[in-house]
Amino acid sequence: MQKRILLSGATGLIGGELMLILAAKGICSTAVVRAPDAAGARARLLDRLKKSVLWRPEFAEFVAAVAGDIEAPDFGLNASVLQAADVILHSAASTSFKLDAGVYPVNIKAATNFAGMLKNLSPSQRGFFVGTAAVTMEPSGVITEDMPFAGYANDYIRSKRDAETLLRATGSPFVSLRPGIVLARGIDDVKLSRNMLWAIPVMAELGDVPLEPTARLDVAPVDFIASAFAEMLLKDDFKHDCYHVSTGEASLTVQALADALVPSMPGIKKLTMRGRDYVPVPSFARQRWMFAALQPYLPFLTADAVFSNARLRGEIGTSAVAPTPTSYLSDMLGTFSLSDAVRQMYTP
């Protein structure tokens, strides 16, 4: 029997691509969308889905939307909606790295509500939670899912750490999927497509930056992440309850990534990596603004942490092998200019 999937976060980065990949497999899914009514929810959902290169008009019959709110008990859904799902995935989250964005209370409230939903699942239903591999960023090197939370934590990462702790404490079974750094390949949306990537042309413009050239960076495109999610949602049995969804041990160094970009982005040759302990002294206001905007992202770029995907490979085989960043980064960076990147850095 075909599985029925209910998910939050479909108007965001991963969830929207996931629904399209499921639709391509002929699988129906329903999105929980913040809206005043069902019509508004479907309009918001389709607006997001149509921004993807994966969208096909025939997919419309495989995607549905219900009005809800992750900050409300049971996400504001009727019991019949929850009972009709075989799989419930909580992917929605506030992801801003700004200090005053209110990320933590929103994400913890949503996790608390999801915990209540997990308690009421029947034995035939399964819950999935989307966390982040960055809950553990120390020690450097290859990080596995059984290592304790450690390292840098902004409000977003802190919320994901505490959300997983909260959910585990309930004793209700669920599977945690932890992606690494996700890049919005194939989505025609300014905010999503430039997310994180704006930092590359900004750093090239600055020249001297506090990067470690030998540090490896675990990045993957959203279509790969969503495809791996789909494979996991459709499985019946699991060896573990937590999985990294990442490039893992195949991650490249920052220097290798920079070298690969030279043919399509000659300006990157101005970038000089001074090591993670380098403290720049900007001479101009524009430079000060750029360095200030980079601060929340530098811990990710300098962590030298890669998130082992051995568990994932054990579950879904070659579907867990991410494309190398050198095969798509140049094309993604070619979609916007330095001035675009500077504008984006003010609203990351």
C-alpha positions as CSV (number, residue, x, y, z in Angstrom):
1,M,0.0,0.0,0.0
2,Q,1.3,3.4,-0.9
3,K,2.3,5.6,2.0
4,R,0.5,8.8,2.8
5,I,2.8,11.6,3.9
6,L,2.1,14.7,5.9
7,L,4.8,17.3,6.3
8,S,5.5,20.8,7.7
9,G,8.0,23.1,6.0
10,A,6.9,22.6,2.4
11,T,7.1,26.3,1.5
12,G,10.7,26.3,2.6
13,L,13.9,25.0,1.2
14,I,13.9,21.2,1.6
15,G,10.2,20.5,2.1
16,G,9.1,21.9,-1.3
17,E,11.6,19.9,-3.2
18,L,10.7,16.8,-1.2
19,M,7.0,17.1,-2.3
20,L,8.0,17.3,-5.9
21,I,10.3,14.3,-5.7
22,L,7.5,12.3,-4.1
23,A,5.1,13.5,-6.8
24,A,7.5,12.3,-9.5
25,K,7.3,8.8,-7.8
26,G,3.5,9.0,-8.0
27,I,3.2,9.5,-4.2
28,C,0.7,11.9,-2.7
29,S,1.7,14.2,0.1
30,T,0.0,16.9,2.2
31,A,1.7,20.1,3.4
32,V,0.8,21.9,6.6
33,V,0.9,25.6,5.5
34,R,0.3,28.7,7.6
35,A,-2.7,30.3,5.9
36,P,-6.2,31.5,6.9
37,D,-7.9,28.6,5.0
38,A,-7.3,25.6,2.7
39,A,-7.4,27.7,-0.5
40,G,-4.8,30.1,0.9
41,A,-2.7,27.2,2.0
42,R,-2.7,25.6,-1.5
43,A,-2.0,28.9,-3.2
44,R,1.1,29.4,-1.0
45,L,2.2,25.8,-1.6
46,L,1.9,26.0,-5.4
47,D,3.7,29.4,-5.4
48,R,6.7,27.7,-3.8
49,L,6.6,24.5,-5.8
50,K,6.5,26.3,-9.1
51,K,9.8,28.0,-8.4
52,S,11.6,24.7,-8.7
53,V,13.1,23.2,-11.8
54,L,11.5,20.0,-10.7
55,W,7.9,21.3,-11.1
56,R,5.6,19.7,-13.6
57,P,2.0,20.7,-14.0
58,E,0.9,17.1,-13.7
59,F,2.3,17.1,-10.1
60,A,-0.5,19.3,-8.9
61,E,-2.7,16.2,-8.4
62,F,-0.2,14.6,-6.1
63,V,0.2,17.6,-3.7
64,A,-2.3,18.9,-1.2
65,A,-2.3,21.5,1.5
66,V,-4.1,22.1,4.8
67,A,-4.1,25.3,6.8
68,G,-2.2,25.0,10.1
69,D,0.4,26.5,12.4
70,I,3.4,24.8,13.9
71,E,3.1,27.0,16.9
72,A,-0.3,25.5,17.7
73,P,-1.1,22.2,19.4
74,D,-1.2,19.4,16.8
75,F,-0.1,22.1,14.4
76,G,-3.7,23.3,14.4
77,L,-4.8,20.2,12.5
78,N,-8.0,18.1,12.9
79,A,-7.5,14.6,14.3
80,S,-8.7,13.1,11.0
81,V,-5.8,14.7,9.1
82,L,-3.2,13.3,11.5
83,Q,-4.8,9.9,11.6
84,A,-4.8,9.7,7.8
85,A,-1.0,10.0,7.5
86,D,1.3,7.0,7.5
87,V,4.3,9.3,7.9
88,I,4.5,12.7,9.6
89,L,7.7,14.8,8.9
90,H,8.3,18.0,10.9
91,S,10.6,20.0,8.7
92,A,9.4,23.6,9.3
93,A,11.8,25.9,11.2
94,S,12.8,29.5,11.6
95,T,16.4,29.5,10.2
96,S,17.6,33.0,10.5
97,F,21.0,33.5,12.0
98,K,20.2,37.0,13.2
99,L,20.5,37.5,17.0
100,D,17.1,39.2,17.3
101,A,15.1,37.0,15.0
102,G,13.2,35.1,17.7
103,V,14.3,31.8,16.2
104,Y,14.7,29.8,19.4
105,P,11.2,30.2,20.9
106,V,9.5,29.5,17.6
107,N,11.4,26.3,17.0
108,I,11.1,25.0,20.5
109,K,7.4,25.7,20.6
110,A,7.0,23.8,17.3
111,A,9.1,20.9,18.7
112,T,6.9,20.8,21.8
113,N,3.8,20.5,19.7
114,F,5.4,17.8,17.5
115,A,6.3,15.9,20.7
116,G,2.6,15.9,21.6
117,M,1.8,14.5,18.1
118,L,4.4,11.8,18.4
119,K,2.8,10.6,21.6
120,N,-0.5,10.0,19.8
121,L,0.9,8.2,16.8
122,S,-0.4,4.7,16.2
123,P,2.0,1.7,15.9
124,S,1.6,1.9,12.1
125,Q,2.6,5.5,11.9
126,R,6.1,6.9,11.9
127,G,7.4,10.4,12.8
128,F,10.5,12.1,11.4
129,F,12.2,15.3,12.6
130,V,14.5,17.4,10.5
131,G,17.4,18.7,12.6
132,T,20.8,19.9,11.5
133,A,24.2,18.1,11.5
134,A,25.7,21.3,13.0
135,V,24.4,20.3,16.4
136,T,27.8,18.8,16.7
137,M,30.7,20.8,15.3
138,E,33.5,19.6,17.5
139,P,36.0,18.0,17.4
140,S,37.1,18.7,13.9
141,G,37.3,15.9,11.4
142,V,34.7,13.2,10.7
143,I,31.6,13.5,13.0
144,T,29.2,10.6,13.6
145,E,25.6,10.7,14.8
146,D,26.5,9.2,18.2
147,M,28.8,12.0,19.2
148,P,27.4,14.4,21.9
149,F,26.3,17.9,21.0
150,A,29.3,20.3,21.0
151,G,30.8,23.4,19.4
152,Y,29.5,26.6,18.1
153,A,25.8,27.3,18.6
154,N,23.8,30.3,17.4
155,D,20.1,30.5,18.3
156,Y,19.1,28.2,15.4
157,I,21.6,25.5,16.3
158,R,20.7,25.8,20.0
159,S,17.1,25.4,19.1
160,K,17.8,22.2,17.1
161,R,19.9,20.7,20.0
162,D,17.2,21.4,22.5
163,A,14.4,20.3,20.2
164,E,16.1,16.8,19.7
165,T,16.7,16.6,23.5
166,L,13.1,17.5,24.2
167,L,11.8,14.9,21.7
168,R,14.0,12.1,22.9
169,A,12.9,12.8,26.5
170,T,9.3,11.9,25.6
171,G,10.3,8.3,24.9
172,S,8.2,8.4,21.7
173,P,10.0,6.8,18.7
174,F,11.0,9.0,15.8
175,V,13.8,9.2,13.2
176,S,15.9,12.3,13.1
177,L,17.3,13.4,9.7
178,R,20.2,15.9,10.0
179,P,21.3,17.7,6.9
180,G,24.6,19.6,6.7
181,I,24.9,22.9,4.8
182,V,22.1,22.8,2.1
183,L,22.4,24.9,-1.1
184,A,19.3,25.8,-3.1
185,R,20.2,24.4,-6.5
186,G,17.3,24.7,-9.0
187,I,15.1,27.1,-7.1
188,D,14.1,30.4,-8.7
189,D,13.9,32.4,-5.4
190,V,16.3,35.2,-4.6
191,K,16.4,34.6,-0.8
192,L,16.8,30.8,-1.1
193,S,19.2,30.7,-4.1
194,R,21.7,33.1,-2.5
195,N,21.4,31.7,1.0
196,M,25.0,31.1,2.3
197,L,26.4,31.4,-1.3
198,W,26.5,35.2,-1.0
199,A,29.4,34.8,1.3
200,I,31.7,33.6,-1.5
201,P,31.8,36.7,-3.7
202,V,31.8,38.9,-0.5
203,M,34.9,37.1,0.8
204,A,36.5,37.4,-2.6
205,E,35.9,41.1,-2.6
206,L,37.4,41.4,0.9
207,G,40.6,39.5,-0.1
208,D,42.2,38.5,3.3
209,V,39.8,36.3,5.2
210,P,39.9,34.1,8.3
211,L,39.6,30.8,6.5
212,E,41.7,27.6,6.8
213,P,42.5,26.4,3.3
214,T,42.8,22.7,4.4
215,A,39.4,22.7,6.3
216,R,36.8,20.5,4.7
217,L,33.3,21.9,4.1
218,D,30.3,19.6,4.0
219,V,27.8,21.1,1.6
220,A,25.1,19.5,-0.6
221,P,22.4,20.7,-3.0
222,V,18.8,20.6,-1.9
223,D,17.7,18.2,-4.6
224,F,20.1,15.6,-3.3
225,I,19.0,16.2,0.3
226,A,15.3,16.0,-0.6
227,S,15.8,12.8,-2.7
228,A,17.6,11.1,0.3
229,F,14.7,12.2,2.5
230,A,12.2,10.7,0.1
231,E,14.0,7.4,0.2
232,M,14.1,7.4,4.0
233,L,10.4,8.3,4.3
234,L,9.4,5.4,2.1
235,K,11.4,2.8,4.1
236,D,9.7,0.5,6.6
237,D,12.6,-0.4,8.9
238,F,15.6,1.4,10.2
239,K,18.8,0.3,11.9
240,H,19.1,3.7,13.8
241,D,17.0,6.6,14.9
242,C,19.3,9.4,13.7
243,Y,21.0,10.0,10.3
244,H,23.3,12.6,8.8
245,V,22.1,13.5,5.3
246,S,25.3,15.0,3.9
247,T,28.2,14.8,1.5
248,G,30.2,13.3,4.4
249,E,33.6,11.8,4.0
250,A,33.7,12.9,0.3
251,S,33.6,16.6,1.3
252,L,36.3,18.9,-0.3
253,T,38.6,21.4,1.3
254,V,37.9,25.1,1.1
255,Q,41.0,25.5,-1.1
256,A,39.8,22.8,-3.5
257,L,36.4,24.5,-3.8
258,A,38.0,27.9,-4.4
259,D,40.4,26.5,-7.0
260,A,37.4,24.9,-8.9
261,L,35.7,28.3,-9.1
262,V,38.5,30.2,-10.7
263,P,37.5,29.5,-14.3
264,S,34.0,30.9,-13.8
265,M,34.7,33.4,-11.1
266,P,38.2,34.9,-11.7
267,G,37.7,37.3,-8.9
268,I,38.1,34.6,-6.4
269,K,41.8,34.6,-7.0
270,K,41.9,37.8,-4.8
271,L,40.8,35.7,-1.9
272,T,43.7,34.9,0.5
273,M,43.0,32.4,3.3
274,R,44.9,33.6,6.4
275,G,43.8,30.8,8.8
276,R,40.9,30.7,11.2
277,D,42.7,32.8,13.9
278,Y,43.3,35.7,11.6
279,V,41.7,38.9,12.9
280,P,41.1,41.4,10.0
281,V,41.2,45.1,10.5
282,P,38.9,46.6,7.9
283,S,40.0,50.0,6.6
284,F,36.6,51.2,5.1
285,A,33.0,51.1,6.3
286,R,32.0,48.8,3.4
287,Q,34.6,46.3,4.6
288,R,33.5,46.5,8.2
289,W,29.9,45.8,7.1
290,M,31.0,42.8,5.1
291,F,33.0,41.3,7.9
292,A,30.2,41.9,10.4
293,A,27.8,40.1,8.1
294,L,30.1,37.2,7.7
295,Q,30.5,36.6,11.5
296,P,27.6,34.2,12.0
297,Y,28.7,32.1,9.1
298,L,32.5,31.8,9.7
299,P,32.1,29.1,12.4
300,F,30.6,26.9,9.8
301,L,33.2,27.7,7.2
302,T,36.1,27.2,9.5
303,A,34.9,24.2,11.6
304,D,36.6,21.6,9.4
305,A,33.8,19.2,10.3
306,V,32.3,16.7,7.9
307,F,29.3,14.6,8.9
308,S,29.7,10.9,8.2
309,N,26.9,9.6,6.0
310,A,27.9,5.9,6.5
311,R,24.6,5.2,8.3
312,L,22.6,6.7,5.4
313,R,24.6,4.7,2.8
314,G,23.7,1.6,4.8
315,E,20.1,2.4,4.5
316,I,19.7,3.7,0.9
317,G,22.9,2.8,-0.8
318,T,24.1,4.9,-3.7
319,S,21.2,7.3,-3.2
320,A,23.2,8.6,-0.3
321,V,26.1,9.7,-2.5
322,A,26.0,13.5,-3.0
323,P,27.2,15.2,-6.2
324,T,30.6,16.9,-5.8
325,P,30.2,20.6,-5.2
326,T,32.6,21.3,-8.1
327,S,29.9,20.1,-10.5
328,Y,27.3,22.7,-9.5
329,L,28.8,25.6,-7.5
330,S,30.0,27.6,-10.6
331,D,26.5,27.5,-12.2
332,M,24.9,28.6,-8.9
333,L,27.3,31.5,-8.4
334,G,26.8,32.6,-12.0
335,T,23.1,33.5,-11.2
336,F,24.0,36.6,-9.2
337,S,26.6,39.4,-9.0
338,L,28.7,40.9,-6.3
339,S,26.1,43.7,-5.9
340,D,23.4,41.0,-5.5
341,A,25.5,39.3,-2.9
342,V,26.0,42.5,-0.9
343,R,22.2,43.2,-0.9
344,Q,21.6,39.6,0.2
345,M,24.1,39.9,3.1
346,Y,21.9,42.5,4.7
347,T,19.0,40.1,4.9
348,P,20.7,36.6,5.3
